[in-house]
Amino acid sequence: MQVWAVVFDPPSFTEELYQKGLLLIDPASSARIKRFYRREDACRGLIARLLPRMLLKERGVAPSMMTFAATEAGKPYVTTPDIDPPLAYNLSHDNGSVVMAFVNGKSHPPAYSIGVDVMKVHLPRRNPYRSFVDTFQEQLTPLERELLSPAVPADEGLQRFFWMWTMKEAYTKALGLGLGFDFSRIEFDVVANRVWVDGQVPQGWIFHKFQMTEAGEQYVGVVAELVEGVETIVVPETDPKPWFKSFRAVTFVNRAIEELTQTE
C-alpha cells in the first residue's frame, strides 16, 4: 500500500496551469470539474483526476489507454485492460490536501477494498468546539462520546474527533458504500487504537493512520485496506511511513503535463 499526497496552495496555482491540466483528462471529467463554482474546488478535483493517471503512467500505461469507471455508489476504479497485477485506488481531499491511496487489487473487484480519508484539523468558522462535536453525537458511539467529553482539553478532543471521523470514512469507502451507512456502527477507540464494527472487530483489516503539517495547519488521515487472513490492526501515525510521498501541487501538475503529453 502507498499514499501520494499533493499539497495544494491556491495562490501558486495559476489559471494557465489549471487550463493546461484540464487538457490531460477526458472530456467528461473536464466538464464535471468545470461545474464547480469555486475555482479552488475545481483545482482539487483536477489534481484528484491526475493522480491515478500518473500512477498508470508509472506502470507503463500510455495516456490514450487510460480508462476509468465508477460503481453505482460512486467509487472510482481503473478499467484499463491487461494491468497485472490489477490496481486499486481511492481518493480524498480537504482544503490544502489531495491524497490517493493505492495497492494491488485483491479483494472485491472491480473497485477493490481500499479507502482513504483526510481532513484538516480545525473548527468551522464561528463554531465553538463543544457545539461542533455535539452536532455529530448521533454518529458517535457511547465510548467515542466519552473520549470527547468536556473533561478532555478542546485541542486534544478536536484531534480525537477527526481521527474518529477519518476512520469511519475510510472504512466505509473501502467497503464501497454510499452515504447511507450509519457511522455509529463503527467505533474507533483513539486511545487504544482499536476498531469495532457492530460490536465486533472486523476481520482482515489494516488501518494506516497518517498526519501532515503544512503552513502550520494539521491534517490527519486513515487508509483502510482489506487484506484478509491477517489479524486486524491499527498502524499508529507515529510509525515510519516509507509508503507515504508528498508533492507540491504546482510541481506535480507540471510533471503531469510533461509526462502525459509525451508522444506515445
C-alpha positions in Angstrom: 0.0 0.0 0.0 1.2 3.5 -0.8 -0.1 7.0 -0.4 0.6 10.0 -2.6 -0.3 13.4 -1.1 -0.4 16.6 -3.1 -0.2 19.8 -1.1 -2.4 22.5 -2.8 -1.6 26.2 -2.3 -4.3 28.2 -4.2 -2.3 31.4 -4.8 0.5 29.5 -6.5 -1.8 27.5 -8.8 -2.2 29.8 -11.8 -5.0 29.9 -14.4 -2.6 28.8 -17.1 -1.6 25.7 -15.1 -5.3 24.9 -14.4 -6.2 25.1 -18.1 -3.2 23.0 -19.2 -4.1 20.4 -16.6 -7.7 20.1 -17.9 -6.3 19.1 -21.3 -4.8 16.0 -19.8 -8.1 14.4 -18.8 -11.1 13.1 -20.6 -13.9 15.5 -21.7 -16.5 14.1 -19.3 -14.2 14.6 -16.3 -13.2 18.0 -17.5 -16.8 19.0 -17.8 -17.6 17.8 -14.3 -14.7 19.8 -12.9 -15.8 23.0 -14.7 -19.1 22.8 -12.9 -17.5 23.7 -9.6 -18.5 27.2 -8.5 -15.2 27.8 -6.6 -12.0 27.6 -8.6 -10.2 26.0 -5.6 -12.6 23.1 -5.6 -12.1 22.7 -9.4 -8.3 22.6 -8.9 -8.6 20.0 -6.2 -10.8 17.9 -8.5 -8.3 18.3 -11.3 -5.4 17.1 -9.1 -7.6 14.1 -7.9 -8.1 13.1 -11.6 -4.4 13.4 -12.4 -3.2 11.3 -9.5 -4.4 7.9 -10.9 -3.3 8.8 -14.4 0.2 9.5 -13.1 0.1 6.2 -11.3 -0.9 4.4 -14.5 1.9 6.2 -16.4 4.4 5.0 -13.8 3.1 1.5 -14.5 3.8 1.9 -18.2 0.3 2.6 -19.5 0.0 5.1 -22.4 -2.3 8.1 -21.7 -4.5 7.1 -24.6 -5.1 3.7 -23.0 -6.1 5.0 -19.5 -9.8 4.4 -18.8 -11.8 4.6 -15.6 -15.3 3.9 -14.3 -17.2 4.1 -11.1 -19.5 1.8 -9.1 -23.2 2.6 -8.6 -22.1 4.1 -5.2 -19.6 6.3 -7.0 -16.4 4.6 -6.1 -13.9 5.0 -9.0 -11.8 2.2 -10.4 -9.4 1.5 -13.3 -10.9 -0.2 -16.4 -7.7 -0.1 -18.5 -7.2 -3.8 -19.7 -4.3 -6.1 -19.1 -2.9 -4.4 -15.9 -1.2 -7.2 -14.0 -1.5 -7.2 -11.0 -4.7 -5.1 -11.0 -4.6 -1.6 -9.4 -6.9 -0.5 -6.6 -7.0 3.2 -5.6 -9.1 5.6 -3.6 -9.0 9.4 -3.3 -9.8 12.1 -0.7 -9.2 15.8 -0.5 -9.8 18.6 2.1 -8.7 22.2 2.0 -5.0 22.1 1.0 -4.5 18.3 0.7 -5.4 15.8 -2.0 -4.4 12.2 -1.3 -4.5 8.9 -3.2 -4.0 5.5 -1.6 -3.3 2.6 -3.9 -2.4 -1.1 -3.7 -2.5 -4.2 -5.9 -6.2 -5.2 -6.1 -7.0 -8.4 -4.2 -10.5 -8.4 -2.7 -13.8 -7.4 -4.2 -13.2 -6.2 -7.7 -13.6 -4.0 -9.7 -13.1 -1.2 -7.2 -11.5 -3.4 -4.5 -11.4 -2.9 -0.8 -9.3 0.2 -0.1 -10.5 3.5 1.2 -8.8 6.7 2.3 -9.9 9.9 4.0 -8.0 13.0 5.0 -9.3 16.1 6.9 -7.9 19.3 8.2 -8.0 19.5 12.0 -9.9 22.7 12.5 -13.2 24.2 13.7 -15.6 25.7 11.2 -15.7 29.5 11.4 -17.6 30.8 14.4 -18.3 27.3 15.7 -17.2 26.6 19.3 -15.6 23.2 19.9 -18.4 21.8 22.1 -21.1 22.9 19.7 -19.2 21.4 16.8 -18.7 18.0 18.4 -22.3 17.8 19.7 -23.5 18.2 16.1 -22.2 14.6 15.5 -23.5 12.9 18.6 -25.8 10.5 16.8 -23.0 9.3 14.6 -20.7 8.5 17.5 -20.8 5.6 19.9 -21.1 6.0 23.7 -17.3 5.2 24.0 -16.4 7.8 21.4 -18.6 10.4 23.1 -16.9 9.6 26.4 -13.5 10.1 24.7 -14.7 13.5 23.6 -16.2 14.5 26.9 -15.8 18.1 28.4 -13.1 16.7 30.6 -10.8 16.4 27.5 -9.0 19.6 26.5 -10.5 21.1 23.4 -7.4 20.8 21.3 -6.9 17.1 22.1 -10.7 16.5 21.7 -10.7 18.1 18.3 -7.9 15.9 17.1 -9.5 12.8 18.5 -12.7 13.7 16.7 -11.0 13.9 13.3 -9.2 10.6 13.9 -12.6 9.0 14.6 -14.2 10.6 11.6 -11.5 9.8 9.1 -11.5 6.2 10.3 -15.2 5.9 9.7 -15.0 7.5 6.3 -12.0 5.4 5.2 -13.7 2.1 6.3 -17.0 2.8 4.5 -15.2 4.0 1.4 -13.2 0.8 1.4 -16.4 -1.2 1.5 -17.6 0.9 -1.5 -20.7 2.0 0.3 -22.7 5.2 -0.3 -23.8 7.8 2.2 -26.4 5.7 3.9 -24.1 3.8 6.2 -24.7 4.5 9.9 -21.4 5.8 11.3 -22.5 4.9 14.9 -22.0 1.2 13.8 -18.2 1.9 13.6 -16.3 2.6 16.8 -12.8 3.8 17.0 -11.1 4.0 20.3 -8.4 6.6 19.6 -6.6 6.0 22.9 -6.3 2.2 22.5 -6.1 2.3 18.6 -8.9 -0.3 18.3 -11.8 -0.6 15.8 -15.1 -2.3 16.2 -18.0 -2.6 13.7 -21.4 -3.7 15.1 -19.6 -4.5 18.4 -17.0 -6.9 16.8 -13.5 -6.5 15.5 -13.8 -6.6 11.6 -11.6 -9.4 10.3 -8.6 -9.0 8.0 -8.2 -5.2 8.0 -5.2 -2.9 8.3 -5.9 0.7 9.2 -2.9 3.0 8.5 -3.0 6.4 10.2 -1.0 9.3 8.9 -0.7 13.0 9.5 0.6 16.0 7.7 1.5 19.6 8.7 1.5 22.3 6.1 1.9 26.0 6.8 1.1 25.4 10.4 -2.1 23.5 9.6 -2.5 19.9 10.7 -4.2 17.2 8.6 -5.0 13.6 9.8 -5.9 10.7 7.6 -6.6 7.0 7.6 -6.2 4.3 4.9 -8.4 1.3 5.3 -7.2 -1.8 3.5 -8.9 -5.3 3.5 -6.0 -7.8 3.4 -7.8 -10.9 4.6 -6.1 -13.7 6.5 -4.4 -11.3 8.9 -5.2 -10.0 12.4 -6.9 -6.6 12.2 -4.5 -3.8 13.4 -4.4 -0.1 13.5 -0.9 1.2 12.5 -0.2 4.4 14.6 0.6 7.7 12.9 4.0 7.7 14.8 5.3 4.6 12.9 7.7 5.1 10.0 5.9 5.8 6.7 8.1 4.6 3.8 4.8 4.3 1.8 3.9 8.0 2.1 5.1 10.5 -0.5 4.2 14.2 -0.6 4.3 16.6 -3.6 3.7 20.3 -4.2 0.7 20.8 -6.4 2.4 23.1 -9.0 5.4 20.7 -9.3 3.0 17.7 -9.6 0.8 19.2 -12.3 3.8 20.5 -14.3 5.2 17.0 -14.2 1.9 15.5 -15.3 1.8 18.0 -18.2 5.3 16.8 -19.2 4.7 13.1 -18.8 1.1 12.8 -20.0 1.6 14.8 -23.2 4.7 12.9 -24.4 4.5 11.3 -27.8 3.4 7.7 -27.4 
